[in-house]
């Protein structure tokens, strides 16, 4: 029996999130179903670096699984192609030691959120970006507002209500907001861990700043208030991507 670390990508618009749920199509459910097929009906489990919500995408989700199949690393993605749906892809697979854990060994994650700002939306991007209808949007204020978030803070204000965790202190190594195309902008968050809906609530608050419903300085005030009611909306899942997960040597 060997342990394998796999990087997977998926289009989240067709899933009810990562975690397996009775009667619902989930990423975990489809991945375990495919892995069980490869093992001729032997029930197999996968363990992810973390969960993603409904409509949230991934380019670099990481999972681990155990297998007795004698398949070289380079051939695993091809094997998975035959058993996974078309909105999922096994990007790469590598052998790791038996103590590796996709969740507990992760040192940092990067999420990206794609925003389209303008007076018209692109119909064919409706599942992959969040469109903000605006003739005027203060992008400079948004960029300025994000800087106080870098570092180690209590992010209670940017966490979904009723989230039951021991601590809401997290570290953001880097936060940025930049233009990536005509009318298209990207938030990038790199941190050691993220609270439930944390990135999406920060984006929702930043949108209020861009629309001038809040000032750039309000982001820092809300951070230190630790009160979810003072932050903005939770931005829709469709614009969010788990971009990559970082591990040590």
N, C-alpha and C positions, 0 to 999 in steps of 0.2 A: 504494500500500500504506500503510495507516495502523495505528497501534498503539492498542490499547484496553485500558483497565484495568477489570476487572469484579469486583464483589463478589458472592460466591455463598454460598448456605446449603445445607446437606445434613444429612440424617438418617444418621448414621454406622453405625447398627445393621445396615444391609444391605450394607456395603462392607468389603472387606479392607484398609482404609486408603486414603490418597491415591494413593500411587505405583503406576503401572501395573505389573502382574505377570502373567505368562503364566498363562492359565487361571483367573484370579480377577477378580471384579467390583471395580473400584476407581473412586474419584471421578475421577481423572485420565483413566482409560480411557473412562468414560461421557461426560465433558465433551468430550474430543477426538473421540469418535465423533459426538456431536451437532454439533460445529463442522464436522467433515468433511462431514456431511450438508448443512449449510447452504451449503457451498462445492461442492456437486454432485460429491462424491467426491475433491476435492483434499485430500490429507493435511495436517492442521493440528495444531500443537502448542500447548500452554498451559504457562505457567510460574507456579508458585504462590509465595506468601510463605513457605511452609514445608509440610512434610508433616504429616499427622495419621494416627494409628494406627487399626487396626480398632476399630470401635464408637465412635470419637470423633466428635463432631458439630461443626458449624460454623454460626454465624450470620453471620460476617463474614470468611470466607476471601477473600483477594484474589488474583487471577490477572491475567496480561496475555497478549495474543495479537495477532497481526498479521492483517489482513484487507484484501482489495481490494473487499469488498462496500460498496455505497453505502447504508448503513443509518444513520439518525439515532440518536443516543445513546438517546433515549427509547423507541425501538422495538426495540432489541436484546433486552431481557428478554422481550418478546412473541414475538420470533423464536425464542428459545431454548426457550420453553415448548412449542413444537411438536416439539422434537427431544430434550429431556431427559426422563429418567424422573421419576416423581412424587415421589421422595424427594430430588430436587435442585431448586433454584430459583436463577435469575439475579436478584439483587436490584436491581442497578444497573450501568450501563456508562457510561464516559466516555472521551473521546478524550484521549490523552496524547502527549507528544513521543516521538520514536523512541528516546531514550536511557533511558526509564523501564524499571525492572526491579522486578517485584513483590517479589522476595526481597531484592535488594541495596539497594533504596531504602527499605525498611521501617525506621522509627526505633523503634517499640515495638509490642508486642502485648499484648492482654489475653485471658487465659484465665479461665474460670469453671468451678467444679466444684460440682455439686449433690449434696447429701447429704440423705437422709431418715433420721431417727433415731427409733426407737420399737420397740414390741413386735410390731407387725404391719406388713406391707409392702403397698404398692399394686400390685396385679398389672399394672395398665395403665401404670404408670410404670417397669416393670422394665428397659426399654431406655434410659431417659433420666435416671435418678438412681441413685446407689449407696445401698442400704439398709443401715443398721447396726442390728442387733438389740440394743437396750439399754434397760433400765429407768432407768438412771442414766447420764448423760453430762455431763462437766464442760465445758460450752461456754465458760465464762469462762477456763478454763485454756488451751483451744485458742486463743482470741483473744489471750491474753497471750503464748503461745509463738511466735506468728508475727512479732512485732515485731523481733526480732534479725535476721530475714531481709532486711529492707529495707536497701538499699544495695548496694555492690559487694563481692562475696565470691567465693571459690572454692567452688563448689557440688558438688564431687566426691562428697560424701556423698549427694547427692540426684540422682545420675546413674546410669543403667543401666550395669552392668558391661560392659566391652569396648567402650565408646563411644570411637571413635577421632576425637578433635578436638584441635586444637593447644593450646587452653586451656579450662579449665572455669570460668573467671572470667566471671560475668555480673552484671548490675545489675538488681535489682528496685526499681522506682520506688515501688510500693505493694503491700501485701498486706493483705487483710481477710477477716473471717469474720463473717457476719451472718445473722439469721433472715429468711427471705423468705416463710414460710407456716407453717401448722400442722405442726410436726415437720420442716419443710424449712429447710435451711441452705445458704448459698452461700459458697464460697471465691472470692476474686477476686485474680488475680495480674496485675500490669502490669509489664513489663520490656523491656529492650532485646534480649533473646534468651533462649531456653530450651534447656537440654540435653535429651537424650533421656530421657523419662519424668520430668523434673524436677518438674513440678507434681504429678503423680500420686504420686511418692514422698513429697513434702512432705505431701500429703493423707493418705497412709497412715500417716506418722509422727504427724500431728496426731490421727488417729483413735486411735492407741495412747495419746496423752495424754488425749483425751476419755474413754477407757475406763479411765484411771488405771493403765495398764500402764507408762507413763512419766510423769515430772513435766514441767511446763511448761518448766522451766529446761533440760531435756534437749535441746530443739531447738537451742539455742545451742551446747551442748556437742557435739552431733553435727555441726553445721555446721563447727565449727573442727577436729573430728577428721578430717574429709575422708575418712571411711571408710564406704563404702556398707553394710557389714555392720552398722553401728550404727543405721542408720535403719530405719524401718518397712517394711511391705509396699508394693508398688506398687498403688495403688488401681485398680480396674477402669476401663477406658476409657469405659464407658457414661455416667459422670457428667461427663465433661469436654467443654467447648465452647470452640472458638476463637471468641471473642466479637467482636473487631475487630482490625484492623491499622492502625497510625497512620503517616502519611507527613508529610514536611515540605511547605512551600508548593510 
